[in-house]
Amino acid sequence: MIHEHMETLRTPCPGPSLEEVNRFFIGLDYPLEESEVFFFYYQGLGWRTESGSPLRDWKAAAATWLYNLEN
């Protein structure tokens, strides 16, 4: 049981589609160009963080991305 739980924690979330990312960014009043930069950046990383850890929540990563744009 514990082993199964650990495997779940190691599995990255499947990457979203470009359309999903576009909807998310548009919903927050950001341009499509920025959603595409975000999408292709993380797609190029295999939906992992810069340190190589699996990206578990792409929306949280997108929110951080947008926060960093503003600050």
N, C-alpha and C positions, 0 to 999 in steps of 0.2 A: 504494500500500500504506500509506504513512504517513498519507495523507489519510483512508483508511478507518478506521485506528486512532484518529485524532483525532476522527472523528465518533462512534465508540463511546464515547470518554471524555466527550464532551459530552452524550450521551444519558442522561437520568435513569433510574433504575430505575423500572419501573412501580410504582405504589403498591400496597401489599398490601391484601387485603380486611380488613374489620373482624374477621372470624373469625380470620384469621391473626394479627392484632395481639392479639386476645383470648387466643388460645392461648399466644402468647409471654409475655404479662404473667402469665397464670395459672401458666404453667410456672415463673415466678420468684416466685410467691406474692404478686403484686400484684393489687389489686382490678380488676374489670371497669370500674369507673367511670374509673379512671386510664387504662386502655387506650383507652377511648372519647375521653377528653380528648386524648390523644396523637394518635389517629387523625384526629379532626376538625380538630385544629390543623394537622397537616401536610397533610391533604387540602385545607384552605383555602389553604395556601401552594402548592398544586399539586405537592406532594412535592418542594419545594425548601427550601434552608436559609433562615434569616432574611435572609441577604445576597443571596439570589436564585440561588445556585448549585444545580445539580441535586443532589438527594439520591440518592446512589448506593447506600447501604446502610441501609435503614430499621431493621434490627436494631441496628446500631451507634448510630444516632440514638436508638432506644428505650433502649438501655443507658445512654447519656449522660443521657437524660431521667430515668431511674430513679435514677442516681447523684446527679443534682442534687436530686431529691426528698429524698434522705437527707442531703445535705450543704449 
